[in-house]
């Protein structure tokens, strides 16, 4: 068999609020490569890599992509071809402080400790552009563009052997229909969802009876269906009453809890991870239905925030009480009554439930009637038999809450959060040898 080089192409920040999508551009670039070099193979599925969800300047899901191409191509030529299509794709859209990024690196970047460290940091913290550029220079990688270089370089070492992974099958719209309402058969979607095994997830909201795998607005994505069983994902094509232009099957770190690392004791703003917390007060429900729970994390007072849309997670938060011990996974936000910090919770593990009791006015032990206050600091007196006591009744309240794992409802899971019932999986060998028709088609 002919020996091929592995050329890794990382892409990021080619979308904006005005439209576009980095996964869409990646598919277009792969189609162009196949047209110009029909003999190429892939060393992996196209990768869809979600990074730190707390980054405030992200466009939508903070995703970068990677193509691992096996060919005897010149990496400079590949970089030139990729940058050309990026410039054409971006066009005249206004980028503000953002900018597209391209990184091309040879070999097996998932083995590079520096790139792996960069990936872990980009999952949970803020990465400076200079830091990413410095790591790329040491490796001799090609980098073009601006802030998108951060995500593009961090994604290079993602999804290494041993990392948990899932799949997403993404269908893209005909350009002439972008901006129109998407045509998705919600009724058929429910039937398809019910017919599939529990290896698909976060695609359909049973309560609301709607597909949750379709974005809105000018996004070129028609729908993206997620799961552990790539062959079964193609069943969802039956719910599309609009012909897609093409599709791409991505391997991804979505729904794997890849960002579950321990938060720093200082609760650094815009960081993401997990932390153990002790509940210190009663939950407060805001006018919008969100739940704010006072707690201490690493001895620091903070608020745990549970958004209304999370369903079961928000419901569990309402039942927390002082003394409960929990672990939360979420993002640190720069607001809150306690020390200007709060944690927006994506997932929670309740570790222990504190006994909960209330003090009530006692009943008379002689006649059974409810006693009345005898005055300030004078105890209680029964009006019927004149019995007196200074002791209130202690009532132990049943807690309708159990230790365990709590996540948002299906269809509302954040990109990186793993469903509570899903078992991790790990790829044992890289590189693979994948024919392009296995991962892209029309």
Secondary structure, DSSP 8 states (H G I E B T S, - for coil): ----EEEEEEEE---BTTB--HHHHHHHHHHHHHHH-TT-EESS-EEEEE--TT-TT--SS-EEEEEEEEES--HHHHHHHHHHHHHHHHTT---TT---EEEEEES-GGG-HHHHHHHHHHHHS---HHHHHHHHHHHT-EEEESTHHHHHHHHTT-S-TT---EEEEEEE--GGGTTS---B-HHHHHHHHHHS-TTB-SSEETTTTEE-S---TT-SEEEEEEES-HHHHGGGGGGB-S--SEEEEEEE-TTTTTT--B--TT--TT-EEEEEEEE-S--EE-TTS-EEEEEEETTEEEEEEE-GGGTHHHHHHHT--TT-EEEEEEEEES--TTTT-EEEEEEEEEEE---EEEEE--B-TTT--B-EE-STTS-EE-TTT--EE---EEEEE-----SEEEE--TT---TT---TT--------SS--B-GGGTEE-
